[in-house]
Amino acid sequence: MKYDVAIIGAGMAGLTAGIYASRAGKSVLIFESGAIGGQIITAPSVENWPGSFRISGADLMQDIKNQAAELGAEIRYEEVVEIAKKDKTFLVTTDEDEYIAGTIIVAMGTEPRRLSEKQAKDAGDRAISYCATCDGALYKGKPVVVVGSGNTAKQEMAYLKNIASKVYHIHHDDPIPEDAEAVFVAIGRVTNTGFLKGLVDLDDNGYVIAGEDCVTSCPGVFVAGDCRVKEVRQLVTAAADGAVAAEAAVSYLSE
């Protein structure tokens, strides 16, 4: 079966793209190889999503998934391993089957690099977060530690200094201070875009190169969310990308 829009990833960006493309009357297929909703589903409380103060990440993403499905988006739990352009369509190969799509929206997000085995053991039962903007407010007036040495770690520290009672800064494999109540990990993120090489332009770290219009180097392929080269990676920016990419895909199909 041929679909108008194939979306790779069912996180905030992918599901939002599914909502917008479905509302435009297009047939939509969303692929997800992991958990629906992405990393945010592990957050016990999301406080920066407009209109839903203190909602769990799992509940938020379940609502958005239900909305996409109600509008007609189909979700398949399959891993996309290859995308090939065939004339004016795309052949999408998964670990289970093959599909034809008129357009592609890449919305796989990223994954944070994890603590070393030594630091994970050292952290014990402490809360571990990969986003100070998301979770920093939960530790107001409490000591926390930031693990990392790059610009992201510096940004996390700057943000947390206005919230926490004390912010420790340590590097990879350094011992975690005993009084820290939360560990903020900022040692980089990784993408899983290797299968896109040769189809779209990627930067040295594997992020898909595209501007705010979400248009990639390959006509008919668009990108949304954290796997796009961008400065701010938050739920709201992922949702915005999803809407922009979907509108761009709809326009491409009508040309």
N, C-alpha and C positions, 0 to 999 in steps of 0.2 A: 504493500500500500504506500502511496505517496502522500507526504504531509507538506503543508505549506511552510511550516517552521519547525525545525528540530532544535531543541535547546539542550545543551550539555551542562547539567548541574541543576539540582533542585534546592538551592539555597535561596536567600532573599532575592538576589538578582534574577536567577532563573525563573522562580515562581512569579515574580512581578512581571517579567517579560511574557510569561505564559498567560497571565491575566490580561495584559494589554493586547497581545496578539489574538487571543480568543475573542475578546470583546470587539475586535475589528473584523470578526467573521472568518478568521483563518483557522485551518486545522493545525493543531499543535501537539507535538510529541516531546515530552521532557524525559531525559535519561538521568538516572541517579545510581551510582555504584555503591553509595554508602547510605547514610541516614538522611531522610528528608529533612530539610531545614538547615543543614550545615552545622558549623561549630556552635552557633548561638544556642542550639537546643540544650547544651549542657549548662547554660547560665541559669541559676536559680531565680534571678531577678534582673529584668531589663528595665532601666529607668530613663533611657534616652530615646525611646521610641515615641514620637508625638502621639498623644491621645490615649496611650495605654501605660499609665504610670505603674511601675512595679508589677509587671506581668512576667511570668517565667518565659524563658526563651522557647521552651518546648510548646507552651500554649500559644505563643505568638505565631510560631511557624506552622502549627497545626491549623490555626485559623486561616492563614494565607494559603496553605496547601488546599484546604477545603474550598476556598474561594476559587482558586485556579481550576480545580476539578469540577466544581459546579458550573463554571463557565464553559467547560468542554475540553480543557487540556487533559491529555492522556499522559500518565506517568508510567514508565517502565524501569524496573530495577535491573539495569544492565550497564556494563562498563563499555564506553566507546573506546575502541582501540585504533580506529583509522577513519579518516574522512577524505574522500577523493572527489574532485570536481569532474562531473560528466556532462559535457556540453553546458546546458543552462540549469542543471540540477546537481545535487550532491549525493554520493553514495556513502551512507553511514554504516560502518561495520562495528558491531558490538561483540562481546564475548558469547553471544547467543544467536544473533541473526543479522540480517542486512535490511536497510531501510533507504528509501529515496526521499529527499527533502528539497524544497525549492530554495530555502535559505537556512543558514545555521546561525545560532547564537551561542557563543562560548561563554559559560557562566559557572565555571568550576570552582572559583574561589582559590584560596591558598590554604596551606597547613603550616602551623607554627613549628619551628624546630623545638624539640623537647629538651627538658633538662637531661644532663648526663645521668647515668645510673647512680653515680655517687651522690649528686645533688638531690636527685629524686628520693633517695633513701634518707638523706639528711633532712629533707623537707618534712618527712613524716606525715602527720595528719593536717598540716597547715594547708590553707586554701591556696591553690595555684591558679593564676590568671594570666591570660595572654593579651589583655587589653585594659590599660589603666582608665581610659575614657569610659569603658563599659562598666568596670567593677570598682573603680577607685572610691566612689562615694560610699561603698559598703564598709570601708575601713577608716572612716573619718575619726581623727583623734587617736589612731592606733599606729604602732610601728610596723612598717612594711619593708621589703627588700626588693630591689630591682636587679635582675641578673642580665648582664649584657655589656657590650663595650662600644657599640656603634651609635649612630644618630638616633635610632629608635629608642635605645635605652636612655639617652639624654632627654628625649622628649617625654618619655614615661616619668622620669624623675621630676622634671619641671612641672608636670601636671600634678603629680602626687604630693609635691612639697606644699601645695596649697590645701591639702586635705589631711594627710597623715600627720601624726605627731612627730614621726622621725622616718626618714627614708635612707636606708642603707643602699650602697651601690657595690656590688661584687661582680667578679668575672666568672667565666665558665670554670667550674670545678672548685671554686672557693667555697669554704664552709658557710652555711647559712646562719646568721645571727640568731641566738636562742630566743630573743624576745620578739622577733618579727612574727606577726600574725598572718601575713599573706606574702606569697612569693609572686612577683610580677616578672614573667619571662619575656625578655626582649633580645633574643639571640638570632633573630631572622626568621624568615618564612620561606617556604618552598612551594613551587607550582608543579602541577602534573600535566604540563602542556607538551610534553615530548612528542606525542603523536601528531601535533600540529606543524612540526617542522616541515618546511617545503610548501605548506599551504598558506600560512600567514607569516608576517614578520614578527619575530620575537626579540626581546632584548637579551643581554648577556645572562640574565637571571631567569629567563624563561617566561617573562611576562609578555602578554600580547600587546603589541604597539598599536595604539589607537588614541585619538583625541576624545574630547567630550562628546563628539557625535557618535562614538562607539563603532566607527567604520574601520575595518581592518584593511590590509593591503590586498586582500582577495575579494573581488566583487561578490556580494551575496553572503559573506561571512561577517558577523558582527560580534562584539565582545561586551560583556557587562560584568561589573562587580570587581572583586579583589584581584582577579587574574589579569586585569587591565593595568597598563602603566598609568599610575595616578598618584596623587599626593595623599589624599584622605581616604581611608578605608573604614567605613562605618556602615551600619545597617541602612541609614537613610541614603547614603551615596550609592550603595548597592541597588536599592530600590529605584533610585533615579536613573541609574545606568540601565536597569531592566526595562524601564518605560521608554527611554530613548532608543535602545537597541531594537525593541519591538516595533516602535514607530518607523524606524529606519528600514527594518525588514519588510514591513507592510508596504512602504513606499517602493522598495526595490521590486516587490512582487507585482506591483501595479504598473511598472514601467514597461 
